[in-house]
């Protein structure tokens, strides 16, 4: 984990780069916990951010890199005043989040389609979720959690 110097006021910045291996998810979770705790998030907020980032990174490994282990995942966490901002960037295959079917939460498990819960959980656990697929700069997911005391 690399922690940037405290630029001003209440802003902090942390960064981590890992390869696209499922085994790295625990390292990512530890990184998120440390960055979130130092940024002032409470236990419930830390859990929410960890779950959302775990879902996002697992999706990157499985869907963007199709299980290839030579891809990279860049994660930057920033405390910006009263928000904790997580940016995840990869250079795998793009996807259209609008084409992911919404999960049928009210349907019994035996009748549900497999998949689609990751995006659902990210939106439920975070205050803002935004995708950016600009050509040449990789796939970028930005998620924001408001810091509440």
Buried (B, 14 or more C-beta within 10 A) or exposed (E): EEEEEEEEEEEBBBBBEBBBBEEBBEEBBEBBBBBBEEBBBEEEBBBBBBBBBBBBBBBBBBBBBEEEEEBBBBBBBBBBEEBBBBBBBBBBEEBEEEEBEEBEEEEEEEEBEEEBBBBBBBBEBBEEBEBEEEEEEBBBBBBBBEBEE
